[in-house]
Amino acid sequence: MLINSRNLPTTEALLVSGGDARIALDSSGGLNKYGCQPYPDAELLAFGSSTASVISQPGFAAVSRLRERWLDEGDAFELAREMQHIRVELLSDVADLGARLEFATSGTDAHFMAAQYAARETQLTVVMVEEAETGSGVAAALSASFKERGGKAAGVINVVPLRLTDGMPRPAADIDADVSMLVADAAASGRHVLLVMVDQSKTGMIAPTPACVVALHRRHPGRVDVLVDACQFRISKPTLRAYLEQGFMVAITGSKFITGPSFSAALLLPAQFEQRLEVSGGIGLLLRWEAALVEYRRFRNLPQSWVVEFLQGFGRVVQQRLASDPRFEPLAVPPPDRRPLIEVPSWDQLPSIFPFLLYRAAPDSCASRVPLSREETLQVYRQLQVDMSGDVKDGVAALRCQFGQPVACGVRGGIAVSALRLCLSARLISDAAGKKGISGVIDDALAALDKTAWLVDRLKD
C-alpha cells in the first residue's frame, strides 16, 4: 500500500488515528478516555499499565523518526512493508512453530477476529469469563461477529463469574466446573465452541485453569477452539510458545504491560489456522506498534533472573504497604499458575498487578473503617493524575500519578466497591535496571500510594 505523504499530520495526530472514540482526545484536556496524552509525560508516576500508558520518550522519538522517513520517501513509503517488519519481530520467538500473526486495532477487535476463525457450519457458542475482568466491549464484538454470520441466532455467549459477591476470587475448581459444563452442553447439542481463557485479567487472574482448558480441547476434538486473552501481554516466551503448541489462538496488545500507546493489538494463530483476514489500522497502528516495540526490546534484553528478583522485591514492599495502611485493602488474587502447561520457572509466574480497595475511617464507633463507593474510588482515581498543590503545603499533593482504572469487584458492607490497580510495566522494570534504579521505582510506587491515602483523607472534608 502506498502512502500519500502530502499534508502529513503531526506525530501526535498520527498516534491517535485509525482508532475509535476511546483514543480520541477531548477538547479540554487533550487526553483520551484512558487519561493519556499522545506525547511523553516525564513527571507522571505511571503505574496504570493494566489500562493504558502515556507513550515513552524513546517510543515517541522512534515514531517521530519513522514519520520523518515517511516524509523523505514520500509515495515510496509502503505501509504493508513496515507492518511486515513488525510482524516478523513479534513472531521471532515462535517462528519455528509456523505461527502466524494478524494485526488488530484493539484487543476487542482481536476477539472479533478469533470468533471469525472459530466459525463453522454449526452455530457458535462462546464461553468466557465476565467482562468486568477482561474488557467492556468484548461481548459486543463477539455479538457483532455473530451478526456477520447470519443474525442473532448465529451465536450464544455464556459468561462465567470470577469473583464472589464480596469481591473475593471464586475457587478455581468452581470456575473450571462451570466452564466444563457449558462447553460439554454446547458440544453435545452440536454447536461449535470458542472457549476464551484470560491470562491475565484486569486484576491479574488466570481463568479457567490451563489444565481445564487443555482437557476440554482434547475431550472435544474438532468442537472447541481456544482463544487465550493475553491482551495484558504479561506472559513470557515459554508461555506464549506453550499456548501456540497446544493449538490455541493468542490475543496480545502492545498497549498494556509493554506500555505502547492505546490501540495496538494482534492475534497470533497456531500453524493449523490459515491466515485469511486483513485488518488495516493505517499509519496510526504502525506507529503505535513501533512505539511499543521500543519498550518490548528494552525489556527482552534484561536477564530473566534479575527481572524475577526485582518483581519479588517490589511485590513484597508494595503488599506490605497495602496491608499495613487502614485506608487500603489488598484485593485477593491467586498467584499466576499455568501448571501443568508450564513447569519451568519464569518471571510471568510472579504478580505484576496489585489491586486494592480504599477505605475511610468510620464516622462512629460501630466500625473501624468504611469502604469507598465506586463513585468515590473513581474520584480518587481521577484526582491522582492532577497536581492539587495550590495553597496546600503538603508536597504529596503536587504528585501526578496514574493507576489502572477502577474495576468493579462486589459489595462490602452494603456498598458496591471497585479496586484500583498499581501495576508494574515492562518500561518500569527496564527503568529499574537503568538510571532510575530499583529504589527509584519502588519509591515512586510508595509515593503514589501516599497521594492515594492523602486523597482518601480529603474525602472527609
C-alpha positions as CSV (number, residue, x, y, z in Angstrom):
1,M,0.0,0.0,0.0
2,L,1.4,3.4,-1.0
3,I,1.0,6.3,1.5
4,N,0.3,9.8,0.3
5,S,2.7,12.0,2.3
6,R,1.1,15.3,1.3
7,N,-0.5,17.3,4.2
8,L,1.2,15.0,6.7
9,P,-0.3,15.3,10.2
10,T,1.8,15.7,13.3
11,T,3.2,12.7,15.1
12,E,0.7,13.3,17.9
13,A,-2.2,13.3,15.5
14,L,-1.0,10.2,13.7
15,L,-0.8,8.3,17.0
16,V,-4.5,8.7,17.6
17,S,-5.6,8.0,14.1
18,G,-7.2,4.7,13.0
19,G,-8.9,4.0,16.3
20,D,-12.3,4.9,17.7
21,A,-13.7,7.2,20.4
22,R,-11.6,5.6,23.1
23,I,-8.4,7.2,21.8
24,A,-9.9,10.4,20.6
25,L,-8.6,13.4,22.5
26,D,-11.1,15.5,24.5
27,S,-11.2,19.2,23.6
28,S,-10.5,20.5,27.1
29,G,-7.5,18.5,28.5
30,G,-6.2,16.8,25.4
31,L,-6.5,13.4,26.9
32,N,-8.1,10.2,25.7
33,K,-10.7,8.1,27.5
34,Y,-7.9,6.4,29.5
35,G,-6.4,9.7,30.7
36,C,-3.4,9.6,28.4
37,Q,-1.9,12.2,26.1
38,P,-0.2,11.3,22.7
39,Y,3.2,12.6,23.8
40,P,5.6,11.8,26.7
41,D,4.9,13.0,30.3
42,A,8.1,12.6,32.3
43,E,6.6,13.9,35.5
44,L,3.8,11.3,35.7
45,L,4.3,8.4,38.1
46,A,2.9,5.8,35.6
47,F,1.6,2.7,37.4
48,G,-1.5,2.2,35.3
49,S,-0.3,-0.2,32.6
50,S,-3.2,-2.6,33.2
51,T,-5.4,0.0,31.5
52,A,-3.2,2.3,29.3
53,S,0.1,4.3,29.4
54,V,1.4,7.6,28.1
55,I,3.9,7.0,25.3
56,S,7.6,6.9,26.5
57,Q,10.2,9.4,25.3
58,P,12.2,6.7,23.4
59,G,8.9,5.4,21.9
60,F,7.9,8.9,20.8
61,A,11.4,9.5,19.3
62,A,11.1,6.3,17.3
63,V,7.8,7.1,15.8
64,S,8.9,10.6,15.0
65,R,11.9,9.1,13.1
66,L,9.5,6.8,11.2
67,R,7.3,9.8,10.3
68,E,10.4,11.7,9.1
69,R,11.3,8.7,6.9
70,W,7.8,8.7,5.5
71,L,8.3,12.4,4.6
72,D,11.7,11.6,2.9
73,E,10.4,8.6,1.0
74,G,7.1,10.1,0.0
75,D,4.9,7.8,-2.0
76,A,7.6,5.1,-2.0
77,F,6.8,4.5,1.7
78,E,4.9,1.2,2.0
79,L,2.7,0.6,5.0
80,A,2.5,-3.1,4.3
81,R,6.2,-3.5,4.2
82,E,6.6,-1.7,7.5
83,M,3.9,-3.7,9.2
84,Q,5.6,-6.9,7.9
85,H,8.8,-5.9,9.7
86,I,6.9,-5.6,13.0
87,R,5.1,-8.9,12.3
88,V,8.4,-10.7,11.9
89,E,9.8,-9.3,15.1
90,L,6.7,-10.2,17.1
91,L,6.8,-13.7,15.7
92,S,10.6,-14.2,16.2
93,D,10.2,-16.3,19.3
94,V,7.6,-18.7,17.7
95,A,8.5,-18.6,14.0
96,D,9.7,-22.2,14.2
97,L,6.2,-23.2,15.2
98,G,4.8,-22.0,11.9
99,A,2.7,-19.4,13.9
100,R,1.1,-16.5,12.0
101,L,0.0,-13.0,13.2
102,E,-2.7,-10.7,12.1
103,F,-2.8,-7.1,13.4
104,A,-5.9,-5.7,15.1
105,T,-6.6,-2.2,16.2
106,S,-7.6,-3.3,19.7
107,G,-7.9,-6.4,21.9
108,T,-11.6,-6.2,21.4
109,D,-11.1,-6.5,17.6
110,A,-8.8,-9.4,18.2
111,H,-11.7,-11.2,19.9
112,F,-13.9,-10.4,16.9
113,M,-11.3,-11.9,14.6
114,A,-10.9,-15.1,16.7
115,A,-14.7,-15.6,16.6
116,Q,-14.5,-15.4,12.8
117,Y,-11.8,-18.1,12.8
118,A,-13.9,-20.3,15.1
119,A,-16.9,-20.1,12.9
120,R,-18.1,-23.4,11.4
121,E,-21.2,-24.6,9.6
122,T,-22.8,-25.1,13.0
123,Q,-23.8,-22.4,15.4
124,L,-21.1,-20.9,17.6
125,T,-21.1,-20.8,21.4
126,V,-18.7,-18.6,23.2
127,V,-17.7,-19.4,26.8
128,M,-15.8,-16.6,28.5
129,V,-15.2,-15.0,31.9
130,E,-17.0,-11.9,33.0
131,E,-16.3,-8.7,31.1
132,A,-15.5,-6.8,34.3
133,E,-12.2,-8.7,34.4
134,T,-11.5,-8.6,30.7
135,G,-12.9,-5.8,28.5
136,S,-16.2,-3.9,28.4
137,G,-16.5,-4.3,24.6
138,V,-15.7,-7.9,24.2
139,A,-19.2,-9.3,24.3
140,A,-20.4,-6.7,21.9
141,A,-17.6,-7.5,19.5
142,L,-18.4,-11.2,19.6
143,S,-22.1,-10.4,19.1
144,A,-21.1,-8.4,16.0
145,S,-19.2,-11.4,14.7
146,F,-22.4,-13.5,15.0
147,K,-24.5,-11.0,13.1
148,E,-21.9,-11.1,10.2
149,R,-22.6,-14.9,10.1
150,G,-26.4,-14.6,9.9
151,G,-28.2,-12.8,12.6
152,K,-28.7,-13.0,16.3
153,A,-29.3,-16.8,16.2
154,A,-25.8,-17.4,14.9
155,G,-24.2,-17.3,18.3
156,V,-24.6,-17.6,22.1
157,I,-22.3,-16.1,24.7
158,N,-22.0,-17.7,28.2
159,V,-20.3,-15.7,30.9
160,V,-18.7,-17.2,34.0
161,P,-18.0,-15.0,37.0
162,L,-14.5,-14.9,38.5
163,R,-15.3,-13.4,41.9
164,L,-17.9,-13.8,44.6
165,T,-20.4,-11.1,45.6
166,D,-17.9,-9.7,48.2
167,G,-15.1,-9.5,45.6
168,M,-13.1,-12.5,46.7
169,P,-12.0,-14.9,44.0
170,R,-14.1,-17.9,43.3
171,P,-12.3,-21.2,43.8
172,A,-10.6,-22.3,40.6
173,A,-12.3,-25.6,40.8
174,D,-15.8,-23.9,40.7
175,I,-14.8,-21.8,37.7
176,D,-13.5,-24.8,35.9
177,A,-16.6,-26.8,36.7
178,D,-18.9,-24.1,35.3
179,V,-16.8,-23.8,32.1
180,S,-16.7,-27.5,31.6
181,M,-20.4,-27.8,31.9
182,L,-21.1,-25.0,29.4
183,V,-18.6,-26.5,26.9
184,A,-20.0,-30.0,27.3
185,D,-23.6,-28.8,26.9
186,A,-22.8,-26.9,23.7
187,A,-20.7,-29.7,22.2
188,A,-23.5,-32.2,22.9
189,S,-26.0,-30.0,21.1
190,G,-23.8,-29.9,18.0
191,R,-22.6,-26.4,18.5
192,H,-19.0,-25.3,17.9
193,V,-17.3,-23.6,20.9
194,L,-14.9,-20.7,21.2
195,L,-13.5,-21.0,24.7
196,V,-11.9,-17.8,25.9
197,M,-9.2,-18.2,28.7
198,V,-7.9,-15.0,30.2
199,D,-4.2,-14.7,31.0
200,Q,-4.2,-12.3,32.9
201,S,-7.4,-10.4,33.8
202,K,-7.6,-6.8,34.8
203,T,-6.8,-7.8,38.4
204,G,-4.2,-10.4,37.4
205,M,-6.2,-13.6,37.4
206,I,-5.9,-16.6,35.1
207,A,-9.1,-18.4,34.4
208,P,-10.2,-21.0,33.6
209,T,-7.1,-23.0,34.6
210,P,-4.8,-24.1,31.8
211,A,-5.3,-27.8,32.9
212,C,-9.1,-27.4,32.4
213,V,-8.7,-25.7,29.0
214,V,-6.3,-28.3,27.7
215,A,-8.6,-31.1,28.9
216,L,-11.6,-29.6,27.2
217,H,-9.7,-29.0,24.0
218,R,-8.7,-32.7,23.9
219,R,-12.0,-34.1,25.1
220,H,-14.0,-32.4,22.3
221,P,-11.7,-32.6,19.2
222,G,-12.9,-30.5,16.3
223,R,-15.6,-28.9,18.5
224,V,-13.6,-26.5,20.6
225,D,-11.3,-23.6,19.6
226,V,-9.4,-21.8,22.3
227,L,-8.6,-18.1,22.4
228,V,-6.1,-17.1,25.1
229,D,-6.9,-13.5,26.0
230,A,-3.3,-12.4,26.8
231,C,-4.1,-8.8,26.0
232,Q,-2.2,-7.6,29.1
233,F,0.8,-9.3,27.4
234,R,2.2,-10.3,30.8
235,I,3.4,-13.6,29.5
236,S,6.9,-14.9,28.9
237,K,8.3,-16.5,25.7
238,P,7.9,-20.1,27.1
239,T,4.2,-19.4,28.0
240,L,3.5,-18.0,24.5
241,R,5.1,-20.9,22.9
242,A,3.2,-23.4,25.1
243,Y,-0.2,-21.9,24.1
244,L,0.6,-22.0,20.4
245,E,1.9,-25.5,20.6
246,Q,-1.4,-26.5,22.1
247,G,-3.1,-25.1,19.0
248,F,-4.6,-22.1,20.9
249,M,-5.1,-18.6,19.4
250,V,-3.5,-15.8,21.5
251,A,-4.6,-12.2,21.6
252,I,-2.0,-9.6,22.6
253,T,-1.6,-5.9,22.8
254,G,1.4,-3.5,22.9
255,S,-0.5,-1.0,25.0
256,K,-0.8,-2.7,28.4
257,F,2.3,-4.2,30.0
258,I,4.6,-3.1,27.1
259,T,3.3,0.5,27.5
260,G,2.9,1.4,23.9
261,P,0.0,3.8,23.0
262,S,-3.5,2.5,23.2
263,F,-4.9,0.6,20.2
264,S,-2.1,-1.7,19.2
265,A,-3.1,-5.4,19.1
266,A,-2.6,-8.6,17.3
267,L,-4.0,-12.1,17.1
268,L,-1.4,-14.9,17.0
269,L,-2.5,-18.1,15.2
270,P,-1.1,-21.6,15.5
271,A,0.1,-23.3,12.4
272,Q,-3.2,-25.1,11.6
273,F,-5.1,-21.9,11.1
274,E,-4.8,-20.3,7.7
275,Q,-4.2,-16.6,7.8
276,R,-7.1,-15.1,5.9
277,L,-8.2,-11.9,7.5
278,E,-6.9,-8.4,6.6
279,V,-7.2,-5.7,9.1
280,S,-5.6,-2.3,8.4
281,G,-5.4,0.3,11.2
282,G,-3.4,2.5,8.8
283,I,-0.4,4.5,9.7
284,G,-1.6,5.0,13.3
285,L,-1.5,1.3,14.1
286,L,2.0,1.1,12.6
287,L,3.3,4.0,14.7
288,R,1.7,2.7,17.9
289,W,3.3,-0.7,17.4
290,E,6.6,1.0,16.6
291,A,6.5,2.7,20.0
292,A,5.5,-0.5,21.8
293,L,8.4,-2.4,20.3
294,V,10.9,0.1,21.7
295,E,9.9,-0.9,25.2
296,Y,9.5,-4.5,24.3
297,R,13.1,-4.7,23.2
298,R,14.3,-3.0,26.3
299,F,12.5,-5.5,28.5
300,R,13.6,-8.6,26.5
301,N,17.2,-7.6,26.9
302,L,17.1,-7.8,30.7
303,P,18.3,-11.0,32.3
304,Q,15.3,-13.0,33.5
305,S,17.0,-13.8,36.8
306,W,17.2,-10.0,37.5
307,V,13.6,-9.5,36.5
308,V,12.4,-12.2,38.8
309,E,14.4,-10.8,41.7
310,F,13.1,-7.3,41.1
311,L,9.4,-8.5,40.9
312,Q,9.8,-10.4,44.1
313,G,11.3,-7.4,46.0
314,F,8.8,-4.9,44.5
315,G,5.9,-7.1,45.4
316,R,7.0,-7.5,49.0
317,V,7.3,-3.8,49.6
318,V,4.0,-2.9,47.9
319,Q,2.0,-5.6,49.5
320,Q,3.4,-4.7,52.9
321,R,2.4,-1.1,52.4
322,L,-1.1,-2.0,51.3
323,A,-1.6,-4.4,54.2
324,S,-0.3,-2.0,56.8
325,D,-2.4,1.1,55.9
326,P,-6.0,1.1,57.2
327,R,-7.0,3.1,54.1
328,F,-6.1,0.2,51.8
329,E,-7.0,-3.5,51.5
330,P,-5.2,-5.7,49.0
331,L,-7.7,-7.5,46.8
332,A,-7.1,-11.2,46.9
333,V,-5.6,-12.6,43.6
334,P,-4.4,-16.2,43.2
335,P,-0.7,-16.2,42.0
336,P,-0.3,-16.8,38.3
337,D,-0.2,-20.6,37.8
338,R,-0.1,-22.3,34.4
339,R,0.7,-25.8,35.5
340,P,0.9,-28.4,34.0
341,L,1.2,-26.4,30.8
342,I,4.2,-24.5,32.1
343,E,6.5,-26.0,34.7
344,V,9.7,-24.0,34.1
345,P,10.1,-21.0,36.5
346,S,9.7,-17.7,34.7
347,W,9.1,-14.0,35.5
348,D,5.4,-14.3,34.5
349,Q,4.7,-16.6,37.5
350,L,5.0,-13.5,39.7
351,P,2.3,-10.8,40.1
352,S,2.8,-7.5,38.4
353,I,-0.8,-6.2,39.1
354,F,-1.6,-5.2,42.6
355,P,-5.3,-4.4,43.1
356,F,-6.6,-2.8,46.3
357,L,-9.8,-1.3,47.8
358,L,-10.0,2.1,49.5
359,Y,-11.3,2.7,53.0
360,R,-12.1,5.8,55.2
361,A,-12.3,5.9,58.9
362,A,-15.8,5.1,60.2
363,P,-17.9,8.1,61.4
364,D,-18.8,6.4,64.6
365,S,-17.5,3.6,66.8
366,C,-19.7,0.9,65.2
367,A,-17.0,0.0,62.7
368,S,-13.3,0.6,62.3
369,R,-13.5,1.7,58.7
370,V,-15.9,2.0,55.7
371,P,-15.1,1.1,52.1
372,L,-15.3,3.9,49.5
373,S,-18.0,3.5,47.0
374,R,-17.4,3.1,43.3
375,E,-18.1,6.7,42.6
376,E,-15.7,7.8,45.4
377,T,-13.0,5.5,44.1
378,L,-13.4,6.9,40.6
379,Q,-13.0,10.4,42.0
380,V,-9.7,9.4,43.7
381,Y,-8.5,7.7,40.5
382,R,-9.1,10.9,38.5
383,Q,-7.6,13.2,41.1
384,L,-4.4,11.1,41.3
385,Q,-3.4,12.5,37.9
386,V,-3.9,16.1,38.9
387,D,-1.4,18.5,40.6
388,M,-3.6,19.6,43.6
389,S,-1.0,21.6,45.5
390,G,-2.5,25.0,45.1
391,D,-2.2,26.6,48.5
392,V,-1.7,23.2,50.1
393,K,1.8,22.9,51.6
394,D,1.8,19.1,51.6
395,G,4.3,18.0,48.9
396,V,2.4,14.9,48.1
397,A,-0.5,17.0,46.7
398,A,1.6,18.0,43.8
399,L,2.3,14.5,42.6
400,R,0.7,13.3,39.4
401,C,0.1,9.6,39.4
402,Q,-1.7,7.0,37.3
403,F,-3.1,3.7,38.4
404,G,-5.2,1.2,36.5
405,Q,-8.8,2.3,36.2
406,P,-11.1,1.1,38.9
407,V,-12.5,-2.5,38.5
408,A,-15.9,-3.3,39.9
409,C,-15.5,-6.1,42.5
410,G,-18.5,-6.8,44.5
411,V,-20.1,-5.4,47.6
412,R,-18.7,-4.7,51.0
413,G,-21.0,-3.8,53.9
414,G,-23.8,-3.0,51.5
415,I,-21.5,-0.7,49.5
416,A,-20.6,-1.5,45.8
417,V,-16.8,-1.2,45.6
418,S,-14.1,-1.0,43.0
419,A,-10.4,-1.7,43.1
420,L,-7.6,0.5,41.9
421,R,-4.6,-1.3,40.4
422,L,-1.0,-0.4,41.0
423,C,0.8,-2.1,38.0
424,L,4.4,-2.8,37.1
425,S,5.1,-2.5,33.4
426,A,7.9,-3.6,31.1
427,R,9.0,0.1,31.0
428,L,9.2,0.4,34.8
429,I,11.1,-2.8,35.1
430,S,13.6,-1.6,32.5
431,D,13.8,1.8,34.2
432,A,14.6,0.0,37.5
433,A,17.5,-1.8,35.7
434,G,18.8,1.6,34.4
435,K,19.3,5.1,35.6
436,K,16.1,5.2,37.7
437,G,17.3,2.2,39.8
438,I,15.3,-0.3,41.9
439,S,14.9,2.1,44.8
440,G,13.7,4.9,42.5
441,V,10.9,2.8,41.0
442,I,9.9,1.5,44.5
443,D,9.9,5.0,46.0
444,D,7.7,6.2,43.2
445,A,5.2,3.5,43.8
446,L,5.1,4.3,47.6
447,A,4.7,8.0,46.8
448,A,1.8,7.2,44.5
449,L,0.2,5.3,47.4
450,D,0.9,8.2,49.7
451,K,-1.1,10.5,47.5
452,T,-3.9,8.0,47.3
453,A,-4.1,7.9,51.1
454,W,-4.0,11.8,51.1
455,L,-6.9,11.9,48.7
456,V,-8.9,9.4,50.8
457,D,-8.5,11.6,53.8
458,R,-9.6,14.7,51.9
459,L,-12.9,13.0,51.1
460,K,-13.9,13.5,54.7
461,D,-13.7,17.3,54.3
